[in-house]
Amino acid sequence: MTTFGKDTVDSRSRLLRRVLVALGVVALVVGGVVGLTAAPAQAATSITVNGASGGRTFDGVGAISGGGGNSRLLIDYPEPERGQILDYLFKPGYGAAVQMLKIEIGGDTNSTSGAEPSIEHTRGAVNCDVGYEFWLAQQAKARNPNIKLYGLAWGAPGWIGNGNFWSTDMVNYLVSWLGCAKQHNLPIDYLGGWNERGYNVGWYENLRSTLNSSGYSGVKIVGADSDWTIANDINSNPAFASAISVIGTHYPCGYRSSQANCGVPAAATSSGKTLWASENGSDDYNTGSQAMARGINRGYIDGKMTAYLNWPIVAAITPNLPYPTMGLVLASQPWSGHYSVGKNAWVQAQTTQFTAPGWHYLDASSGYLGGNRNNGSYVTLKSTNNSDYSTVIETVDAGSAQTLNFNVTGGLSTGAVHVWSTNLNSNNQADYFVHEADITPSGGSYSLTVQPGRVYTVTTTTGQGKGTAAGPASGGLSLPYTDNFDNYATGAEAKYLMDWQGAFEVAGCGGGRAGQCVRQMSAQAPITWDTLSDPHAMLGEVSWSNYTVSSDVLLEKSGYAELMGRANTQSYGGAGGLNAYHLRVSETGAWSILSSNTNANVSTLAHGTVAALGTNRWHSLALTFAGSAITASIDGVTVGSANDRTWGAGQAGYATSQGETAQFDNLSITPGSGGGGGGATGTIVGTGSGRCVDVPNASQTPGTQVELWDCNGGANQQWTATAASELQVYGSDCLDAAGQSAGAKVDIATCTGGANQKWSTNADGTITNPQSGLCLDATGAGTGNGTLIELWTCNGGSNQQWIRN
């Protein structure tokens, strides 16, 4: 029998008490024995659900595909997983049931986490079959014919207006895009201007008149997808006011905020225009759920905003790109079929599965519980049949249970109500979108006790449901990998190849070669939204380390083309740089091996010249990585090599100079070798943080201090336990103690067999350096990304306990 001292019992009782209080239960601890009583609810809140109340028309809760290639990998998923993900996003009565889909009007330029292709790369050459946004909208319409569609541009091809977005060229370009949508049987309900780049009054007026004369008078214009400033001009300019149907603003509750306060300026409210949160969110697909729950309700209560659009809809990009886990569903591994439905999806479902665009808010039946924001909020919407209603309640910040007393009047149904809930404090899928016990009102009255940290929906409607499909386990994209691009339609994007800048599409091969190739289609610098960089596209796993990437390349005009390797972190919002190695060749025969970083700094590791490659002639390039050795070849001949340890792992890819319409064919990525190892290989995960011991930016530079980072499968997180008691990374570097005293940094260094590179994994989860007797420690008991790893006196803390996976 195990016994515990009084201090141990007291500490465990206090912990249990905290857990139970969080669950709405009061714990009475007497002599180490825990007794349970129900937590007292706050004073009851009375809610009158009055069908005669006035209120604005509800336009929907939806999400955005675009503002970066965040949906890029979804189209590459195999069936049945692809269909399952789409069902979770769009199918009524199944998952998020998105009511409005906003799609990017591609402009060949990066717009956060990738670039989306234009329908018209050069003037007059329209191709309505490029990209994946029309495909996604078709999938959405097939599942929900009533979904609303909304188009918005982030950038544009550089030929438009000679680089001027606010031009007649851009108006005509949007009309061409609407024509492409019509070809795909996609009626567009709403059209915006230039994402987050202000507005031009005359341009919007021109757009309205051109839409009217072109047969698109039913398309409503949203302005300006920025802030509320546009309301001032709407109020002072009747012609401008008649052009704009909706004022759409971004992050009206604060950018990436708690979304607790969503006020709107008086100018916007008095404009008489429909008001939307036309972009919101930008949060992780699970941890953003609390902010979303507040924002959907409070956007209407505080600001009479009748639509809420989350950015983005799906996280279908690789983890080295910006914002890799934002959305409703995580779907970043088409090669394995793995996906995960986030808590955000079920928060949306608590509104979307119980309402429809065209319903009306009931202002008198919406507000804050007990008049206190901290208690939570509620909104009530009435069906177009004037009988059914749904009340959505969030208690994200509530401190205890609350009883709500409902009284239904004004002609609404007094029949049975159905209760659904999502526990935002739980990480268990079984606690999301749960059908609770139904309630039968008496004389139109009923009561409901709501717990803290949840979203509830009380409704007279039926037909709701929770999907049951589940994807397979996650897994890597194995090598070798090849693609000759012959099995794609013209205008398609090659499988797994993700554009960051420019547009890499499948096209008929040039240079006398039959079949299909990948061609960089952007023939001029685009009108950018984010920082301009050279066109480039990436493919594969960030964990690939030692391999050869080879491809045939044809330059169509003067300029250069590149093979990229070990491409890992891609920066956003600043330099637009990329951690990667490049083999660059030009038509003159000049070649170089380059290293670039996220600050857009480029260093030359080796260079030289071969016979002129010329234009419209095919050549073969190859770039090989083996540990720190980098070797380049052209047309089967090794032309140079370099020794560099900066980047240890990453994807392969293509790049060109600005405006170079180069072609690529016969991509091949084959595994290589790169050093020692041989023992069990896996991650080292902190029990207190759930994050992995990581070499920052996949660096191979000796002395790089390791840190905590989200586990992503990268080679810089793979540690091999050798027979010599080392922990090796990249096959040749060792986890290294840079000193023997508490606070000494833990870094990587070339394996030497020294005592400072020996490690013991202990039964209590600690990892110690026998030379010093100190523990591997997350500095300052930190748990966040970037927390540095050091040696420290062993103290039993969770920041010193590790799991080897």
N, C-alpha and C positions, 0 to 999 in steps of 0.2 A: 504493500500500500504506500502510495506517495503522499507525503505530508508537506504542507507549506507553512511558512512563518506568517505571523500576523501582517507584516508589511506587504508580503506577496498577495495575501488574500485581499487586503484593502485595495491594493493597486488594481487587481483584477476586477474587484467589485466596482471600482470607479469607472474602469473602462467599459464594463458591461452596462453600467448605468447610462454612460454617454451614448452607447449604441442604442439602448432601448428608448431613451428620450428622443433620439433622432427618428425613431420609428413611431413616435406618438404614444409611448408608454412610459409611465412614471415608475421608477425602480426604487423601492424602499429597502435599504441595506441595514440589517441589524445583525451584528456579530458575524459578519461575513456571509449571511444568508440573504439572498435576493428575493424579495416579494414583489409581485406585480399588481399594479392597479391601472385602470384606464386613465390616460392623461385628461385633465379637465379641458373641455373646449372653451374657446373664448365666447364672449356674449354672442348670441345668435344674431345673424344678419338677415334682414327681411329683404327679399327681392320680388318685386312685382313684375311679372312678365306680361306686358300690356301690348296686345296686338294692334291697338289703335295709336301707339306711339309713332312719332315721325322718326325719320332716320335716312341716311344716304344709301344709295344702291351699292351693294357689295360687288366688287369686280374680280375678286379671286385671290388665292394664295398660290404662288407659283415659284419658279426658279429660272435660272439663267444658264444657257449653254453658250459659252463664249466669254469674251474678256480674257482670252487665253485659250489654248487648246485643251481645256479641262475635260472635254468629252472624247478626246482623240482616240483613246484605246478601246472605247466601248464597242465601236463597230467591228473591231477585230476579235471580239469574244466568240468562242464556239457556241453552238446550240447544244443543250437547252439553256445554258447559263445566260446567254445574251438576252433571250426572251424573258427569262426570270427577272433579270435586272430591270428591263423595260416595264415589265408588269408591276414591279415594286414602285417604279417611278410614276406610271401613268394610269394603270388599270383602276377603274373605280371599284371601291369596296375591297381593295387588296393591300395597298400600301400608302405611299405618300399622296396618291391621287391628285397630282399636280393639275391645277386649274388654268394656269397660264404659263406658256413656255416662251421665253425671250431668247432669240437666237442671234448670233453674231452675223453681220453682213461682212464677210471676209475682205481683207484689204492687203494680204501678202505681208503683213507686218506683225511683230510681236505685240500682244495686247495684255500681257501679264505672265501667263505660263505657257506661251506658245503662240504661233501665228496660224491664222486660218486663211485658206486660199480665196482669191478673188474670182468672180465669174468672168472678169474681163481684165486679164493681165496687161493687155495692150489694147489701145483704142480700136473698137469695132470687132474684136475677136471674142465673142460671148460664148461661154460654155456653161450651160445650166447644170451640168452633172458633176461639178467639182465638189470636193470636200464631203462633209458628213452632216452638216446642219439640216439640209433638206431631208435627208434620210431619217434623222432623228425626229424631225417634225412629222414626217409621215408615220413613223412608228407611234408617236404620241396620238395622232389623229385616229389611227386604226384602233387604238384602245379606248380613246375617249373622243368621239366626234365633236363634243361640245367644248373641247379645250380651246382657249384663246391663244393666238400666235402674234408675236411682237418681234419686229426686226430692228436692229440697231447696229450702226457702224462704229468701230473703234479707230480704224484707220482706213486708208484707201490706196490704190495704186498711184504711183507718182505722176502718171500722165494726166490725171484728173486736174483740170484747172491749172496746169503747169505747176502743180504742187500746192494749189489753193483748194482746201476742202470746201470753203464757202463759195462755191462756183456753180454755174449752170451745169457744167459737166457732172458734178456730184448729184444734182437733182435728177439728171437724165440717167445716171448710173443706178440710182435707187429705183427708178421706173423700170429699168432693165431687170433689176433683181426681182421686183414684183412680178414681172413677166415670167421669170424662171420659176418663181414659186407657183404661179398659175399652171405652168407646164407640169409641175409635180402635184397638181390638184390640192394646193395648199392656199386657202384664202387667208391673207394676212389681215389681222384686225387692227393692229397698231404699228406705227412706224416712228422711229426717233431720228435725231439729228446726229451729233458727234458726241460720243460718250465722254462726259466729264471735261469737255473742252469749251464750255460756255455756249453762246448762241449768237446768231446773226439775224436780226429782225427781218431784213429784206429777203434773206435766203429762205426762211420758214414760210414767208408769204408766197414766194415763188414756188416752193414745194407744194403748198396747198393748191394753188391754181393749176399747177402742172398735173398733180394727181387728179384733180377734177376733170381736166380736159383729156386725160389719158384713160378714163374709165375706172378710176380708183377713188371715186368720191366717198365711198364707204369706209376707206381706211382712215382711222383717226390718228392725228399727229400728237406725239408726246414730246413736250419740251421741258427742260432741256437736258434731262439725265445728268444733272450736275447738282445745283443747290436751288434755293428758293428765289434767287435774284430775279429770275425771269418774270415773277409775279408783278414786279413794279412796272415793267413795260407792258404787260398784258392789261394792267389797270389803266394805263395812260394812252394806249394805242388800240382803238377799236378794230382796225384792220388786222393787226397782229393777234388780238384776242380771238378774232373769228377763225384764224388759222390753227390755233392751238386748242385741242380738246381736253388734254390731260396735262397737269403739271406733275412731272415725275422728278423726284429728288432722290439723291443717294445718301444712305446712312443718316436719315433724319433724326434718329435716336442717338447718334454718335457713332463714329467709325469703330467697329469691333468693340463696342461697349456692352454694358449690361442690358441696354435697351429698356432701361427703367423709366426714362423720361423722353417723350416723343412730341414735344411741342412744335407748333407751326407758327410762323410769323403771321401777323394780322393781314398783311398784304395778300398772302396766299389764300387765307380763309375767305377774305372779302372778294376775291376774284370771281367767285362763283364757279370756278373750274373744279373738275374732278381732281383729287389729290392722291398721289401714290407714293409709297416707298418703292421706287422702281429699281433700286438695288439695295440689299441689306445683307447682313450675315458676315461673310468672309471668315467663318469660324469652322473649326474641326467638326466632322460629321457626327460626332458624339458630344463633345464638350460644349458645342455651341447651342445645345438644346435649351438650356435655361434662358439665355438671352433671346432666342427665337420665341419661346413661349411668352415672354413678356412683350416683345415687340409686336407680334401679330395682334394681340389684344390692345395694347396701349397706343399703337399707332392710330387706331380709330378713336379710342377714348380721349386721348390728348389732342390729336390733330385732325380727326375726321378723314384719315387716309383709308381708302377703300380697297387697296391692293398692297400686297407684300410679296416682293420677289427676292428670293434667296440667291446669293452668289456663292458658288455655282450650283448646278443641279447634281453633278456627279464628279467624284475625284477619280478620273480615268487617265492619269498621267503617272510617270515614274517618280520615285521619291526624291530624286535629285533636282526637281524643278520647284519653283516657288509655289507655296500653298498646296502641298501634295495630298492633304487629307480633308480639304474643305468640300462640303456638299451634303447631299442626302445619303449617298451610297458610296462606299469605297470600292473601286473596280479597276485596279491598277495592274492586274496580272492576267491578260487574255491567254497567255501561254499555259497557265495552270487552270484557268476558269474560276479562280477564287474571287469571291466578292463578299462584302459585309454591309448589311443594311444598318444605317446609323440611327441613333436616337432622334436626330433631326427629322428624319422621315416620319417618325411616329408623332412628333409634335405637329408637323404639318397635317398629318392624317386626322388629328383631333379637331381640326377645322374643316379640311377639305372633304372628308367622308360624310360630313353632316350638313353641308351647305352646297350652294351652287351659285356661280355668277348670276346676277339678276335678283337674288334675294335682297331683303332690306334689313339694315341694322335697325334696332329699336333703341333709340337714344335713352328713353326713360328706363330701359331695362339693361343698361350697361353702365359700368363704373368700377369703383374700388370697394372691396369687401369692408364693410364697416366704415367706409369713407377714408380708409387708411391704405396708402400704397403698399406698405410693408405686409399687409395681410394678403394681398393678391388682387387680381382684377377679374372682371367678367364682362363678356359681350353677348348679346342675344340677337339672333337674326331670324327673320320671318320668311317662310317660303312664299313663292309666287302663288301658291294655292290659298294663301291667307289663313291657313289652319295650322300647318306644321311649323315648329320652331326648334332651334338648337341654341343652347347656352354653353359657351366655352369659358371655363374657369381655370385660372392659373394661380397656384399658391407657392410660387418659387421661393419667396422670401419669408413666408409665414413661420412663426415660431412654435405654433401648436395647432391642434385640430380646431376646426370651426364648424359650427352648425349653420346651415343656410335654410331658411324657411321661404319657400316659393309660393306665390299666389298667382294663378294664371287667369287673365281677363282679356277683354277686347276681342272676343271671337276666336281665340286660339284653341286648339284641341286641349281638352282636359282629360284625355285618355292616358294610358300607361306611358311612362317615360323610361327610356333606356339610358343606362349610365356606363360610360367607357372612361378608362383612366390610363395614364402613363406615369410611372414613378421615375422622375428625373434624377433621383439620388441613387438609383440602382444601375448596376452594370449587367443585369441579367435580362436577356431578351424576353423572358417569360413575363416580366413586369411591365412591358410596353404594350399599349393598346389592348387593354384587358376589358372584356365585357363584364361589368359588375352586375349585381342583382338589380332587376328592374324594379321600378317603384310605381304603385298605383295611387294616383292622387285621390283625395277625398274632398269633394266640393271644389275642385280646382287647386287644392293646396297639398303640399308635400314638403318633407324635410330631407336634407342630405348633409351628412357630416363629411367634411373634406380634410384630408391630412396634408401636412406641409410638403413642399417640394414636388408637387404633382400638377398635371394638367387633367382636367375632367371635362367631359362633354355630356350634357343632359339633353336628350332629344326625343322628339316624338317620331322621328324617321326610322326606317329600317333599311337593311341592305348592306350594312357595314361588314367588314371582315378583315382578317389578318392573314396575309399570305404565309404559306408553310414551306415554300421552296428554300433550299439551302445549297450553297455552292460547295465545291470540293475544297480540300485543304490547300493552303498556299504552296507554291513551289517555284523553282527557278527556271529560267529559259536556258536550256542546256546547249552546249556547243558540241559538234560544229553546227553552224547555221548558214544556210545559203538561200539566195533568191535570184532568179534570172528575170523577174518582173514580166514574164510573158503572159501570165494568167490574170491580168487585170484589165479592166476597161480603161480607155483613154480618159484622163482627168481624175482617176482614182488615186488614192494615196497607198503606197506600198505598205504591206502589213508591218505593224509595229514602228514604222518610220515616222517620227514626230518632228514637225517643223517648229523651229524657234524663231527664225527670221526668214523671209522669202517664202517660196512655194515650190516644194519638191513633189511633182506629180508624174504619174505614168503617162508616157507619150510614145508615139512611134519613133524608133531609133533613127538617127541620122548617120552620116558617114558611110552610106551604102550598106548598113547592117539591117537585116530583117528583124522583126519582132518588136517587143516593147522595151523601153528603157525608162529610167527615172530622169526627169529633166527639171532643172531649176527654172521656173517660169517667170519670175519677176525680172523684167528687162530694164528696170530703173529703180532708183531709190524710192521707197514708198512714202506716202504721207503718214508719218509715224504717230503712234500713241505713246509708246515707251521709247527708251533709248535705241537709236539705230545701231545695228551691228551687221556684220557680214551675214548673208543668208547661210543658215546651217540647219541641219536636221540630225537627230540622234535616234539610236535604236539599241535595245537590249537591256542588259542587267548592269546595275552599278557595281555589282560584285565581280564582274569579269576582270581578271588581273593579267594573266599571261596568255597572250593569244596573238594570232596574225589576222589582220583585216586586209582584204584585197578586193580590188574592183577594177573594171575597165572604165576609162574616163575619156571623154571627148570634149574639147573646148570649142565652142561655136564662134568665139571672137576673142580678141585680146583680153587677157585677164588671167586669173588663176582658179584652180580647183584644188580641193583638199580631201584627203582621208583623215578622219579624226579617230583617236583611240584614247582609252582611259578617261573618257569625258565624264565628269561627275557633277559637281555643284555648278548650277547655272544661276547667275545673279539676276536680280530684278530691281528695277526702279532707279538704278544708278548707272554704272558703267555698262551693264548688259554683258558682262564678261563671263567666261566659262573656264573652269579648271579642266584642261585637256592638253593632249599632245596632237600635233598636226604634221602631216606630210603635205607640203604645198608645192605645186608645180605650175609653171606658166608656159605660154605658147613659145617663149624664147628658149626653153630648156632649162631655165633657172629652177632650182629646187631648194627646199630647206626643211629641216626638222625644227619645229617650233614648240614652245611651251607657253600656254596662256593661262591667265587666272581671272578670278571674278572681279578684279579691279581693272580689267581690260588691258593689263600689261602683257606684252608678248616678248618673249626672249628667244633668240636664235641659238639652237644647240648645235646645229651643223648645217652647212649649205654648200652648194656647188652648181655646176652646169653640165648638162648633157646636150647632145644634138637637139636642135630645135624640135619641139613637139608639134608645132604648127597648129592649125585649126581644122576642124572637120575631119580629124584623123583619130583613130582609136589607139589608146595606149593602156597598158596594165600597170597599176600601182599596188604596192603592198607595204604595210607598216607592221613590224613585229615587236612585241614586248616580252622580255624574259627577265624578270627581276628588274634591275636597274638598267639593263641593256635595251636600247631602242635601235632598230635597224630599218632602213628604208630601201626599197628597190623600185626600179622603173623598167618596165618591159623585161622582167626576169633577171635583171642585173642589179646587184647590190651597189647603191651609189653612195651610201654614207651610213654612219651610226653615231650614237651618242650614249653617254652614261649619265642618267639623271634619276633621282629617287623622289621627285616632288609628288607625282601622282601615282598611287599604287593600284588603282582599279577604276573602272568606269566603262561607259558604253562606247560603241563604235558610231561613226557618222560620216556625213558628207558636208562639204562647205564650198562656197564659191566667193569670188570677189563680188562687190556690189554691181548688179546688172549683168553678170556673166551667166548666160543661159547654157551652162555646161550639162552634159549628159553622163549618166552612170549606168553600168550594166554588170551583171554577173557578180553580185556581192557575195563574198565568202568570209566567214569568221571561223577560224579553226583554233582549237585549244593548243596551248604550248606548255612549257615547263619553266620553273623559275626558282628552284631552290629546295631547301631541306624540308623538315617537318616529319610527318609520318605517324604521329600519335592521334588521339581523339581531337577532332576539330569542332569548334562551335563558339557560341557567344558567351560572354560573361555579363550577367544581368544583375543589377543591384536590386536587392529585395525591397529596399526603401523607396526606390525610384521607378522600378520597372523599365529602366533604360540600360542601354548596352555600353560597355567600355569600348570607346571609339577613338580611332586615330583621326584627328580633325582633317576634313577635306581630302581624305584618303592620301594624306602626305606620306612620302617615304623618306623625308628628311630626318637624319639622326638628330635626336634631341627634342623632337616634337612631343610635347606633353599630351598624354591621353586624357579623355574627358568622357562625361556621360552624354549620350545622344539617343534619340529615338531609334529603336532597333529597325534596321532596314535591309538586312541581308547582305550588306556590302562586305567586300573582302577586307576592308579596314576594321571590321567588327568580328572577324573570324580568327580565333586564337587556337593554336595547336599545342597541346601538352606533349612535350617530347620526353623521351626516356631520360634525358639529362636534367629534368625538372625545370625546363624552360617553358615559356609561353610565347610561341612564335606567331608572327603575323606576316603576310605576304611570302611565307616560305623561307625567308632569310633574315628577318629582323626579330629582335626579342624585346619583350617587356622588360624594362630596365629601371632600377632604382638609382636615381642620380646622386644619392647620398645615403647616409646611415642614420640620420637624425629625424625626429618628428618634423614634418613639413617638407621633407625632401620630395621633389617632384618625381613622378613616375612617367617615363617617356619611352620612346622606342630607340633602339640602337642596333648596330650590326652585332649579331650573336658572337660572343667571345668565349663563352664557357665560364665567365667570371661569376663570383658569388653574388654580385649585385643583380644577376639575371636568373637567379634560382627562386622558385616559388613553391610553397606548400599549400595545397587546398585542404582545409581542415573540416572536421565533422560538424562544427558549429557554423559553417558557411563562410568563415573568414578565409582570406588568402594572405599568407604571411611571407615575408622575405627572411629566410633563416639567418642571413648574415646580420641583420639589424634586429630581428625579433619583432619588427613593426608590421602593422596591418595595412593592406590596400584599403584606402579611405577616400570617400567622396568628400571633398573639402567643405568644411563648415556644415556638414550634414545636409548638403544641398541635394536636390532631386531634379532640378531643371536641366534642360539642354545646355551644354557648355560648362557644366560643373567640372572643375579640374580634379584629377585623381592624384593623390599624394600618399606618402607613408605617414602613419600616425600611430600613436600608442593605442594598443588594442583595448577597446572599452565595451564591446558587445553591442554597439549601436547598429541600427539597420543599415546605416551608410557604410558599414564595414562587412556586411553579409552579402554574399554573392551566390548566384546559381549558375552552374556551367550547363549550357544546353547543347 
